[in-house]
Amino acid sequence: MKGTVTPEIKPEKFSSGILREGLRKYRSYGVSRLLNEVVIPNIPDIDPKETFFYEKKPTSFKEEFIKKYRFYTLSHLSFKSPFHTDCPENNTAHLLHFVPHKKKTDFLFVTLHGWMSNRAGFMSEICRRLAKSGINACLFSLPYHRERTPAGKRSGSLFFTLDPFRTFNAYRQAVIDLMVVADHFEERGFRLGGAGISLGALIFNTLMGFDSRYEIGVSIVGGGDISRIVWEGLATRFVRKFIQSFGVSAKHFKMLSEHQENFLKEKRRTEEIPKTKCFWFLIDPITYASKRDVLFINGRFDPIIPRKAVLEFKESCGNPPIIWIPADHFTIIFRRYIIRRTVKFLMERSKLSA
């Protein structure tokens, strides 16, 4: 692949608003005709090898001192993302680096916040506790969130929209930027691990499967199988409601699930990611599921990440340990417990892997 930046993937014949406006005039077509004559022909052919491709080269990280605390120093890191988007603010990646004054391990853990997060206090607290224990930690800002939010927009509002290609590209960018983070810290002698919550957990689950440098992880209210999460989850009901307005039903979701099963069988048979018009398969955590050192923490009554999306992904990862908490997706009353178990797992595993 040529060039110094990884480009976005978009349909050539439609604007980014295709699903919001352009498709409305085809409402009378019916699902089959709509897919075969309008949607599928205009989905670009995507080489699976290009999904998370970037030109690996030295990247300049800018570091700014923020504050020195008793047990650690907080600094801000930024670098130019190798993935180019049409939002200038989003093209710079940002991290908060919690540097312990007495380093006790070569591991560095990267934490990923959830969708629409601005302050990210939950994951910041995990970083603080790790740093106080002598472990380097970073809080990474997801695309279109926090410092990467375009002017006049809410943090994260451009990550999930009715434009599936923007979401697809934002997800790609997150994984690529996190591989650049691994490049940077690996060169400095660190080993990598991390934790993610909600959207951050989905992205981290994909990352762990694609980049083996992330050795240890915690998935908090995350899972796999994006199709199921969109069709059954509460947070994506606006997408589901829209596609249902064109006649898409549970029957079509079942057909999609069967198609995904065949896609995964082909991947296991050939040990390569097959080409597909279902481009979201190319970023789905379940596509990259493999045995790994990870802890799952999930809500027993979560309406956003379906239980089946958790259990099937967990099984595909070699059935690692899982903690079911008696809560839904918004686990605020279990905040301290989740933070404590996350830090405990990462600390114990980093010692075992030393």
DOTI-216036 format. One record per residue: residue in three letters; x, z, y of N, C-alpha, C in turn. Coordinates in steps of 0.2 Angstrom, whole numbers, padded with zeros to 4 digits, always signed. Each point is the difference from the previous one (the first is absolute). Layout:
ALAXZYXZYXZY ...
//
This chain:
MET+0004+0000-0006-0004+0000+0006+0004+0000+0006 LYS-0001-0004+0005+0004-0001+0006-0002+0005+0005 GLY+0004+0001+0005-0002+0004+0006+0002+0007+0000 THR+0000+0004+0005+0003+0006+0001-0006+0005-0001 VAL-0006-0002+0001-0006+0005+0000-0005-0003-0005 THR-0004+0005-0003-0005-0002-0005-0006-0001+0004 PRO-0003-0006-0001-0006-0002+0003-0007+0003-0003 GLU-0005+0000+0004-0006+0002-0002-0003-0006-0004 ILE-0004+0001-0005-0004-0005-0004-0007+0000+0003 LYS-0002-0006+0002-0007-0001+0003-0003-0007-0003 PRO-0006+0000+0000-0003-0007-0001+0001-0005+0005 GLU+0001-0006-0002+0002-0005+0005-0006-0003+0004 LYS-0006+0000-0003-0005-0003+0004-0005+0004+0003 PHE+0001+0007-0001-0005+0004+0003+0004+0005+0005 SER-0004+0003+0005+0003+0005+0004-0001+0007-0004 SER+0004+0005+0003+0000+0006-0004-0007+0003+0000 GLY-0005-0002+0003-0007+0002+0000-0004-0003-0005 ILE+0003-0004-0005-0004-0004-0005-0006+0004-0003 LEU+0002+0006-0002-0005+0004-0004-0006+0003+0005 ARG+0002+0001+0006-0005+0003+0005-0004-0005+0003 GLU+0002-0006+0001-0004-0005+0004-0001-0006-0004 GLY+0006-0003-0002+0000-0007-0003-0004-0001-0006 LEU+0000+0006-0004-0004-0001-0006-0008+0000+0001 ARG-0002+0003+0005-0007+0001+0001-0004-0006-0001 LYS+0002-0006+0002-0003-0006+0000-0001-0003-0007 TYR+0004+0003-0005+0000-0002-0007-0004+0005-0004 ARG-0004+0005+0003-0004+0005-0003-0005-0003-0006 SER-0002-0006+0002-0005-0003-0005+0003-0003-0006 TYR+0006+0000+0000+0004-0004-0006-0001+0004-0007 GLY-0001+0006+0000+0000+0004-0006+0008+0002-0001 VAL+0001+0005-0005+0006+0002-0001+0005-0005-0003 SER-0002-0003-0005+0004-0005-0004+0002-0006+0005 ARG-0004-0003+0003+0001-0005+0005+0005+0002+0005 LEU-0002+0006+0003+0004+0003+0006+0007+0001-0002 LEU+0001+0003-0006+0007+0001-0003+0004-0007-0001 ASN-0003-0004-0004+0003-0006-0002+0001-0006+0005 GLU-0004+0000+0005+0000-0005+0005+0003+0002+0007 VAL-0001+0007+0001+0003+0002+0007+0005+0005-0001 VAL+0000+0005-0004+0005+0006+0001+0006-0002-0004 ILE-0001-0002-0007+0006-0001-0004+0005-0006+0003 PRO-0003-0006+0002+0004-0005+0002+0004+0002+0006 ASN-0002+0005+0004+0003+0002+0006+0005+0006+0000 ILE+0000+0002-0007+0005+0006-0001+0007-0004-0001 PRO+0005+0002+0004+0007-0003-0001+0003+0001-0007 ASP+0003-0004-0003+0004+0001-0006+0006+0005+0002 ILE+0000+0005-0004+0005+0006+0002+0004+0000-0006 ASP+0007-0001+0001+0005+0002-0005+0000+0007-0001 PRO-0001+0003-0006+0000+0007+0000+0007+0003+0001 LYS+0005-0004+0000+0007+0003+0001+0001+0001+0008 GLU-0004-0003+0004+0000+0000+0007-0004+0006+0003 THR-0004+0003-0005-0004+0006+0003+0004+0005+0004 PHE+0005+0002-0003+0004+0006+0003+0007-0003+0001 PHE+0001-0006+0001+0007-0003+0002+0002+0002+0007 TYR+0006+0001+0001+0003+0001+0006+0007-0002+0000 GLU+0003-0002+0005+0007-0002+0000+0004+0007+0000 LYS+0004+0002-0005+0003+0006+0000+0007-0001+0004 LYS+0000+0004+0005+0006+0000+0004+0001+0006+0004 PRO+0005+0002+0003+0001+0006+0004-0005+0000+0006 THR-0004+0006+0000-0005+0001+0005+0002+0005+0005 SER+0000-0001+0006+0002+0005+0005-0006+0005+0001 PHE+0002+0006-0001-0005+0006+0001+0002+0003+0006 LYS-0005+0001+0005+0001+0004+0006-0002+0007-0001 GLU+0004+0005+0002-0001+0007-0002+0000+0004+0007 GLU-0006+0004+0001+0000+0004+0006-0002+0007-0002 PHE+0004+0004+0003+0000+0007-0001-0007+0003+0003 ILE-0004+0004-0004-0006+0003+0003+0001+0007+0001 LYS+0001+0004-0005+0001+0007+0001+0004+0004-0006 LYS+0003+0005+0001+0004+0004-0005-0004+0006-0001 TYR-0002+0001-0007-0003+0006-0002+0004+0005-0004 ARG-0002+0005-0002+0004+0005-0003+0004-0003-0007 PHE-0004-0003-0004+0002-0003-0006+0001-0007+0000 TYR-0002-0004+0004+0001-0007+0000+0000-0003+0007 THR+0002-0006+0001+0000-0004+0006-0005-0006-0001 LEU-0004-0001+0005-0005-0006+0000+0002-0005+0004 SER+0000-0006-0003+0002-0006+0004-0005-0006-0001 HIS+0000-0005+0004-0004-0006+0000+0004-0006-0002 LEU-0002-0003-0005+0004-0006-0002-0005-0006+0001 SER+0003-0006+0002-0004-0006+0000+0004-0006-0001 PHE-0003-0005-0003+0004-0006-0001-0005-0006+0000 LYS+0003-0006+0001-0005-0006+0000-0002-0002-0007 SER-0006+0000-0001-0003-0002-0006+0002-0008-0002 PRO+0002-0001-0006+0002-0007-0002-0007-0004-0001 PHE-0005+0003+0000-0007-0003-0001-0003-0001+0007 HIS-0001-0006+0002-0002-0002+0007-0008+0000+0000 THR-0003+0003+0005-0007-0001+0001-0002-0002+0007 ASP-0006-0001+0002-0002-0002+0007-0001+0006+0005 CYS+0002+0006-0003-0001+0006+0005+0007+0003+0001 PRO+0003-0001+0006+0007+0002+0001+0001+0008-0001 GLU-0005+0004+0001+0001+0007-0001+0001+0001-0008 ASN-0003-0004-0004+0000+0001-0007+0007-0002-0003 ASN+0003-0004+0003+0006-0003-0002+0006+0005+0000 THR+0000+0006+0002+0005+0005+0000-0003+0005-0004 ALA+0005+0002-0005-0002+0005-0005+0003+0007+0003 HIS-0004+0005-0002+0002+0007+0003+0000+0005-0006 LEU+0004+0005+0001+0001+0006-0005+0002+0006+0004 LEU-0003+0006-0002+0003+0006+0002+0004+0003-0005 HIS+0006+0001+0001+0005+0003-0005+0001+0007+0001 PHE-0001+0004-0005+0001+0007+0000+0006+0001-0004 VAL+0006+0002+0004+0006+0001-0003+0002+0007-0001 PRO+0001+0002-0006+0001+0007-0001+0008+0002+0002 HIS+0000+0006+0003+0007+0002+0002+0005+0002-0006 LYS-0003+0002-0005+0004+0001-0007-0003-0005-0005 LYS+0003-0005-0001-0003-0005-0005+0002+0002-0007 LYS-0006+0000-0004+0001+0003-0007-0001-0005-0006 THR-0001-0006+0002-0001-0006-0005+0001-0006+0004 ASP+0001-0005-0005+0001-0007+0003-0006-0004+0001 PHE-0006+0003-0002-0006-0003+0000-0003+0000+0008 LEU-0003-0005+0001-0004-0001+0007-0007-0002-0002 PHE-0005+0004+0002-0007-0002-0001-0004-0003+0006 VAL-0003-0006-0001-0004-0003+0005-0007+0002-0001 THR-0003+0002+0005-0008+0001-0001-0004-0005+0004 LEU-0005-0002-0002-0005-0005+0002-0007+0004+0002 HIS-0002-0001+0006-0006+0003+0002-0006-0004-0002 GLY-0006+0002+0001-0006-0004-0001-0003-0005+0005 TRP-0005-0003-0002-0003-0005+0005-0003+0003+0006 MET+0001-0003+0006-0002+0002+0006+0003+0006+0003 SER+0005+0003-0004+0004+0006+0002+0004-0001+0007 ASN+0000+0005+0004+0003-0001+0006+0006+0006+0000 ARG-0002+0006-0001+0004+0005+0000+0004+0001-0006 ALA-0003-0001-0006+0003+0000-0006+0003+0007-0002 GLY-0004+0006+0002+0003+0006+0000+0001+0002-0008 PHE-0005-0002-0004+0001+0002-0007+0007-0002-0003 MET+0002-0007+0001+0006-0002-0003+0006+0003+0004 SER-0001+0001+0006+0005+0003+0004+0002+0007-0002 GLU-0005+0004-0003+0001+0006-0002+0004+0000-0007 ILE-0001-0005-0004+0004-0001-0006+0007-0001+0002 CYS+0001-0004+0005+0007-0002+0002+0003+0006+0003 ARG-0003+0004+0004+0003+0007+0002+0002+0004-0005 ARG-0004+0001-0005+0001+0005-0006+0006-0003-0004 LEU+0000-0006-0001+0006-0003-0004+0006+0001+0004 ALA+0000-0001+0007+0006+0001+0004+0002+0007+0000 LYS-0004+0005+0001+0001+0007-0001+0004+0002-0006 SER-0002-0004-0005+0003+0001-0007+0007-0004-0001 GLY+0002-0003+0005+0006-0004-0001+0000-0007-0002 ILE-0006-0003+0000-0001-0007-0002-0002-0004+0006 ASN+0003-0006+0001-0002-0005+0005-0006-0003-0001 ALA-0004-0001+0005-0007-0002-0001-0002-0005+0006 CYS-0004-0005-0001-0002-0004+0006-0007-0001+0000 LEU-0003-0001+0005-0007-0002+0001+0000-0007+0003 PHE-0003-0004-0004+0000-0007+0001-0007-0002+0003 SER+0000-0004+0006-0006-0002+0003-0002-0007-0003 LEU-0006+0000-0003-0003-0006-0003-0001-0006+0005 PRO+0000-0006-0002-0002-0005+0005-0006+0001+0003 TYR+0000-0002+0007-0006+0001+0004-0002+0007+0001 HIS+0004+0005-0002-0002+0007+0001+0005+0004+0005 ARG-0002+0005+0003+0005+0004+0004+0003-0004+0006 GLU+0007+0000+0000+0004-0004+0005-0001-0007-0001 ARG-0003-0002-0006+0000-0008-0001-0007-0002+0002 THR-0004+0004+0003-0007-0002+0002+0000-0004+0006 PRO-0003-0006+0000-0001-0004+0006-0003+0003+0006 ALA+0001-0001+0006-0003+0003+0006-0008-0001-0001 GLY-0003+0005+0002-0008-0001+0000-0003+0001-0007 LYS+0004+0001-0005-0003+0001-0007+0001+0007-0003 ARG-0004+0002-0004+0001+0006-0004+0005-0001-0005 SER+0004+0006-0001+0005+0000-0006-0004-0002-0006 GLY+0003-0006-0003-0002-0002-0007-0006-0005+0000 SER-0003-0001+0006-0006-0004+0000+0001-0007-0002 LEU+0006-0002+0001+0001-0007-0002+0003-0001-0007 PHE+0001+0006-0004+0003-0001-0006-0006-0002-0005 PHE-0006+0003+0000-0006-0002-0004-0005-0004+0005 THR-0001-0006-0001-0005-0004+0004-0003-0004-0005 LEU-0005-0004+0003-0003-0005-0005+0004-0007-0001 ASP+0006+0000+0003+0005-0005-0001+0004+0002-0005 PRO-0001-0002-0007+0004+0003-0005+0007-0002+0000 PHE+0002-0006+0004+0007-0001+0000+0004+0004+0005 ARG-0003+0003+0005+0003+0005+0004+0002+0006-0004 THR-0005+0002-0004+0001+0006-0004+0005-0001-0005 PHE+0000-0006-0004+0005-0002-0005+0007+0000+0004 ASN+0000-0003+0006+0007+0000+0003+0002+0007+0002 ALA-0004+0004+0002+0002+0007+0002+0002+0004-0005 TYR-0003-0001-0006+0003+0003-0006+0006-0002-0002 ARG+0001-0007+0000+0007-0003-0002+0005+0003+0005 GLN-0002+0000+0007+0005+0002+0004+0002+0008-0001 ALA-0004+0004-0002+0001+0007-0001+0005+0000-0006 VAL-0001-0003-0005+0005+0000-0006+0007-0003+0002 ILE+0000-0005+0004+0006-0003+0002+0004+0004+0004 ASP-0003+0003+0005+0003+0005+0005+0003+0006-0004 LEU-0004+0002-0005+0003+0006-0004+0006-0002-0005 MET+0000-0006-0001+0006-0002-0004+0006-0001+0005 VAL-0001-0002+0006+0005+0001+0005+0003+0007+0001 VAL-0005+0004+0000+0002+0008+0001+0004+0002-0006 ALA-0002-0003-0006+0004+0002-0006+0007-0003+0001 ASP+0001-0006+0002+0006-0004+0001+0005+0005+0005 HIS-0003+0002+0005+0003+0004+0005+0003+0007-0003 PHE-0004+0003-0003+0002+0007-0002+0004-0001-0007 GLU-0001-0005-0004+0004-0001-0006+0007-0001+0002 GLU+0001-0004+0005+0007-0001+0003+0003+0006+0002 ARG-0003+0005+0002+0002+0007+0002+0000+0005-0005 GLY+0000-0002-0007+0001+0004-0005-0007+0004-0002 PHE-0005-0002+0002-0006+0004-0002-0004-0003-0006 ARG-0003+0004-0004-0005-0003-0005-0007+0001+0003 LEU-0005-0004-0002-0006+0000+0003-0006+0002-0004 GLY-0005+0003+0004-0006+0002-0003-0005+0001+0005 GLY-0006+0002-0001-0005+0001+0005-0007+0002-0002 ALA-0004+0000+0005-0007+0002-0001-0005-0004+0005 GLY-0006-0001-0003-0005-0003+0005-0007+0003-0001 ILE-0004-0001+0005-0006+0003-0001-0005-0006+0002 SER-0006+0000-0004-0005-0005+0001+0003-0007+0000 LEU-0001-0004+0006+0003-0007+0001+0008+0001-0002 GLY+0003+0005+0003+0007+0001-0001+0002+0001-0007 ALA-0005+0003-0004+0002+0000-0007-0001-0006-0004 LEU-0005-0004+0002-0001-0007-0003+0007-0004+0001 ILE+0002+0000+0006+0006-0004+0002+0006+0003-0004 PHE+0001+0006+0000+0005+0003-0003+0000-0001-0008 ASN-0006+0000-0003-0001-0002-0007+0003-0007-0001 THR-0002-0005+0004+0003-0007+0000+0007+0000+0000 LEU+0003+0004+0005+0007+0000+0002+0004+0003-0006 MET-0002+0005-0003+0004+0003-0006+0000-0005-0005 GLY-0005-0004-0001+0000-0005-0006+0004-0006+0002 PHE+0001-0002+0006+0003-0006+0002+0008+0002+0001 ASP+0001+0006+0003+0007+0001+0002+0002+0007-0004 SER+0004-0001-0005+0002+0006-0004+0005+0005+0003 ARG+0002-0002+0007+0004+0005+0003-0004+0006+0002 TYR-0007-0001+0001-0004+0006+0001-0001+0003-0007 GLU+0004+0005-0002+0000+0003-0006-0006+0005-0002 ILE-0001+0004+0005-0005+0006+0000-0006-0001+0005 GLY-0006+0002-0002-0005+0000+0005-0006+0004-0002 VAL-0004+0001+0005-0006+0003+0000-0006-0004+0003 SER-0005-0001-0004-0006-0004+0002-0006+0005+0002 ILE-0001+0000+0006-0006+0005+0002-0006-0004+0002 VAL-0005+0002-0004-0007-0004+0001+0002-0008+0000 GLY+0004-0002-0005+0001-0007+0000-0002-0003-0007 GLY+0002-0006-0002-0002-0003-0006+0003-0007+0000 GLY-0004-0004-0004+0001-0007+0000-0006-0004-0001 ASP+0000-0007-0001-0005-0004+0000-0004-0001+0006 ILE+0002-0004+0005-0002-0001+0006-0008-0002+0000 SER-0001-0005-0005-0006-0003+0000-0006+0006-0002 ARG+0002+0004-0004-0005+0006-0002-0001+0004+0006 ILE+0006+0002+0004-0001+0004+0006-0004-0003+0005 VAL+0000-0007+0001-0004-0003+0005-0007+0000-0002 TRP-0001-0002-0006-0007+0000-0003-0004+0006+0000 GLU+0004+0005-0003-0003+0007-0001+0001+0005+0005 GLY+0005+0000+0004+0002+0005+0005-0004+0000+0006 LEU+0000+0006+0003-0004+0001+0006+0003-0003+0006 ALA+0007+0001+0001+0003-0002+0006-0001-0008+0001 THR+0000-0003-0005+0000-0008+0000-0007-0003+0000 ARG-0005+0005+0001-0007-0003+0000-0002-0005+0005 PHE+0004+0000+0005-0002-0006+0005+0002-0006-0002 VAL+0006-0001-0005+0002-0006-0003-0005-0002-0005 ARG-0002+0005-0004-0005-0001-0006-0007-0002+0003 LYS-0002+0003+0005-0006-0002+0003+0000-0007+0003 PHE+0006-0002+0002+0000-0007+0003+0000-0005-0006 ILE+0004+0001-0005+0000-0005-0005-0006+0000-0004 GLN-0004+0006+0000-0006+0000-0004-0005-0005+0004 SER+0001+0000+0007-0005-0004+0004+0000-0008-0002 PHE+0005-0002-0004+0001-0007-0003-0002+0000-0007 GLY-0003+0005-0002-0003+0000-0007+0005+0003-0006 VAL+0006+0002+0002+0005+0003-0004-0003+0006-0003 SER+0000+0001-0007-0003+0006-0003+0004+0003-0005 ALA-0002+0005-0004+0003+0003-0005+0003-0004-0005 LYS-0004-0005-0001+0001-0006-0006+0007-0003+0002 HIS+0001-0002+0007+0006-0003+0002+0006+0005+0000 PHE-0001+0006+0001+0005+0005+0000+0002+0001-0008 LYS-0004-0001-0004+0001+0001-0007+0005-0006-0002 MET-0002-0006+0002+0004-0006-0001+0007+0000+0003 LEU+0000+0003+0006+0007+0001+0003+0004+0005-0004 SER-0003+0005-0003+0004+0005-0004+0002-0003-0006 GLU-0004-0005-0003+0003-0003-0006+0005-0005+0002 HIS+0000-0003+0006+0005-0005+0002+0007+0004+0001 GLN-0001+0006+0003+0006+0005+0001+0003+0002-0007 GLU-0004+0001-0004+0002+0002-0007+0005-0005-0003 ASN-0003-0007+0001+0004-0005-0003+0006-0001+0004 PHE+0000+0001+0007+0006-0001+0004+0005+0005-0002 LEU-0002+0006-0002+0005+0006-0002+0003-0002-0007 LYS-0004-0003-0004+0002-0001-0007+0005-0006+0001 GLU-0001-0005+0004+0005-0005+0001+0006+0003+0003 LYS+0000+0004+0004+0006+0003+0003+0004+0004-0005 ARG-0004+0004-0005+0004+0003-0005+0003-0005-0005 ARG-0003-0005-0001+0002-0005-0005+0006-0003+0003 THR+0000-0002+0006+0006-0004+0003+0005+0004+0003 GLU-0002+0006+0002+0004+0005+0004+0002-0003+0007 GLU-0005-0004+0002+0000-0003+0007-0007+0001+0003 ILE+0000+0000+0007-0007+0000+0003-0003-0007+0000 PRO-0006-0001-0003-0003-0006+0000-0002-0002+0007 LYS-0001-0007+0001-0003-0002+0006-0007+0001+0000 THR-0004+0001+0005-0007+0002+0001-0003-0002+0006 LYS-0006-0002+0001-0003+0000+0006-0003+0007+0002 CYS+0000+0004-0004-0002+0007+0002+0006+0004+0002 PHE+0002-0002+0006+0006+0002+0003+0001+0007+0001 TRP-0005+0004+0000+0001+0007+0000+0003+0003-0006 PHE-0001-0003-0006+0004+0002-0006+0007+0000+0001 LEU+0003-0003+0005+0007-0001+0001+0003+0007+0003 ILE-0005+0004+0003+0002+0006+0003-0002+0006-0003 ASP-0005-0001-0005-0003+0006-0003+0005+0004-0004 PRO-0001+0007+0001+0005+0004-0004-0001-0001-0008 ILE-0006-0002-0002+0000-0001-0008+0004-0006-0002 THR+0001-0005+0004+0004-0005-0002+0007+0002-0001 TYR+0003+0005+0003+0007+0002+0000+0000+0007-0004 ALA-0005+0002-0004+0000+0006-0003+0005+0000-0006 SER+0003+0005+0000+0006+0001-0005+0001+0008-0001 LYS+0003+0002-0006+0002+0007-0001+0004+0002+0006 ARG-0002+0006+0003+0004+0002+0006-0001+0008+0000 ASP+0005+0003+0004+0000+0007+0002-0005+0002+0006 VAL-0006+0001-0001-0005+0001+0005-0005+0005-0002 LEU-0002+0003+0006-0005+0005-0001-0007-0002+0003 PHE-0005+0000-0003-0007-0002+0003-0003+0006+0002 ILE-0003+0000+0006-0004+0005+0003-0007-0003+0002 ASN-0005+0001-0003-0006-0003+0002-0006+0004+0000 GLY-0005-0002+0004-0006+0004+0001-0005-0002-0006 ARG-0003+0005-0003-0005-0001-0005-0006-0004+0002 PHE-0002+0001+0006-0006-0003+0003+0001-0005+0005 ASP+0006-0003+0000+0002-0005+0005-0005-0006+0000 PRO-0003-0002+0005-0005-0005+0001+0004-0007+0002 ILE+0006+0001+0002+0004-0005+0003+0005-0004-0005 ILE+0003+0004-0004+0005-0002-0006-0004+0001-0006 PRO-0004-0005-0003-0003+0002-0006+0004+0003-0006 ARG-0003+0004-0004+0004+0004-0005+0003-0005-0005 LYS-0004-0006-0001+0003-0005-0005+0006-0003+0003 ALA+0000-0001+0006+0006-0003+0003+0006+0004+0000 VAL-0001+0007-0001+0005+0005+0000+0003+0000-0008 LEU-0005+0001-0004+0002+0000-0007+0003-0006-0003 GLU-0003-0006+0001+0003-0006-0003+0007-0001+0003 PHE+0001+0002+0007+0007-0001+0002+0005+0005-0003 LYS-0003+0006+0000+0004+0005-0003+0003-0001-0007 GLU-0005-0003-0004+0002-0002-0007+0005-0006+0000 SER-0001-0004+0005+0005-0006+0000+0007+0003+0002 CYS+0000+0006+0003+0007+0002+0003+0003+0005-0006 GLY-0003+0000-0006+0003+0004-0005-0003+0007+0000 ASN-0006+0001+0003-0004+0006+0000+0004+0006+0003 PRO+0003+0000+0006+0003+0005+0003-0004+0006+0002 PRO+0002+0006+0002-0004+0005+0001-0005-0001+0006 ILE-0006+0003-0001-0005+0000+0006-0003+0006+0001 ILE-0001+0002+0006-0004+0006+0002-0006-0002+0003 TRP-0006+0002-0003-0007-0001+0003-0002+0006+0004 ILE-0001-0002+0006-0002+0006+0005-0008-0001+0001 PRO-0003+0006+0000-0008-0001+0001-0002-0001+0007 ALA+0001-0007+0002-0001-0002+0007-0001-0007+0000 ASP-0002-0003+0005-0001-0007+0001+0006-0003+0003 HIS+0000-0006+0004+0006-0003+0002+0003+0004+0006 PHE-0004+0003+0004+0002+0004+0006+0002+0007-0002 THR+0006+0001-0002+0002+0007-0004+0002+0005+0005 ILE-0002+0001+0006+0003+0004+0005+0000+0007-0002 ILE-0005+0003-0004+0000+0007-0002+0005+0001-0005 PHE+0003-0005-0004+0005+0000-0004+0007-0002+0002 ARG+0000+0000+0007+0006-0003+0003+0007+0004-0002 ARG+0000+0006+0001+0006+0004-0002+0001+0000-0007 TYR-0005+0000-0005+0002-0001-0007+0003-0007-0001 ILE-0003-0005+0002+0003-0007-0001+0007+0000+0003 ILE+0001+0002+0006+0007+0000+0003+0005+0004-0005 ARG-0002+0006-0002+0004+0004-0004+0002-0003-0007 ARG-0005-0003-0003+0001-0004-0006+0004-0006+0000 THR-0001-0004+0006+0004-0006+0001+0008+0002+0001 VAL+0001+0005+0004+0007+0002+0002+0003+0003-0007 LYS-0004+0004-0003+0003+0003-0007+0002-0006-0004 PHE-0004-0005-0001+0001-0005-0005+0006-0004+0002 LEU+0001-0002+0007+0005-0004+0002+0007+0004-0001 MET+0000+0006+0002+0006+0004+0000+0002+0001-0008 GLU-0005+0002-0004+0002+0000-0007+0003-0006-0003 ARG-0003-0006+0001+0002-0006-0003+0006-0002+0003 SER+0002+0001+0007+0006-0002+0003+0006+0004-0003 LYS-0001+0006-0002+0005+0004-0004+0001-0002-0007 LEU-0005-0002-0003+0000-0002-0007+0004-0007+0000 SER-0001-0004+0005+0003-0007+0000+0007+0000+0003 ALA+0002+0006+0002+0007+0000+0004+0005-0001-0005 
//
